[in-house]
């Protein structure tokens, strides 16, 4: 309690802070916390997710994280908040979680830079922060980071797009990237450019999409169609399934046939996978959120119980511009329609019965999905 912010920020391995944070009361000594770890009880874990326009957060991350925490720690309590894409709301939600006694914060930042102040505030109260899916920057040092290899996400998307364009040379595409406040979006974009820029395709128009909003993506695509002409667009790089949905809607209303104009996506959202199966969206990137949420839960429980990271969980470090953050990095998978069955469905991420409804039934049958 008397440790200064400066001293906390100076900690390289956050083990001491973590040991202290695990105590039932913040005045307990770190020694008793570490030695008593085998009988460790629970504590409050804050889960702060960024938005609800992308379906993964409410339908996958939250329930999977909660189930994994409950399974390994019946005494643990989760303080959940979704910031609905509002960075200052997330700041308040973090404050509220700290006031309500959170001992660990799992933070998926709306805004990578401004969320740095949440991490610094947590450090003042000796609360470890796990940067979840998106890496917090802003001069802060979150204690841990768990995510996918996000540059690879962009590379997978662009590689698939280029291959679906056939001979890419001379073909023109539109690029619709994610939110400029999301550090991951910058990595997807970087990975995509690393493939596209040397492929011979021409990027006719490129946009960053505020809030990852599908409506914004639709507007951007409308503008691109007006500027370039509907017959001069051969493909679309869209950074996730939500933005792909917006771009495809714009193409349809302009009388373009999305089955002939390959596009990309990410998140394996139900609507995105349905479009992939129907051939309207060229691909999605499947990120197995179950291991991501479960590893985050394992780590959070261990920290709340005053132990460090479980052995073998940390696989490397990632620099956030301020420090090397201990990281768990998972592998994303490109999914074209022929791969849906052996990836997303095989893993139980989505059910065939949910995908293959109504007009999608025929396409599912043709792909052997049942
Ligand atoms: C990213 C995340 C993606 C997607 C996107 C839109 O940061 O990694 O999976 O959800 O945000 O929210």
Boltz pocket constraint, residues with backbone or C-beta under 6 A from the ligand:
constraints:
  - pocket:
      binder: B
      contacts: [[A, 51], [A, 54], [A, 56], [A, 133], [A, 134], [A, 178], [A, 182], [A, 184], [A, 185], [A, 212], [A, 240], [A, 266], [A, 267], [A, 287]]
      max_distance: 6.0
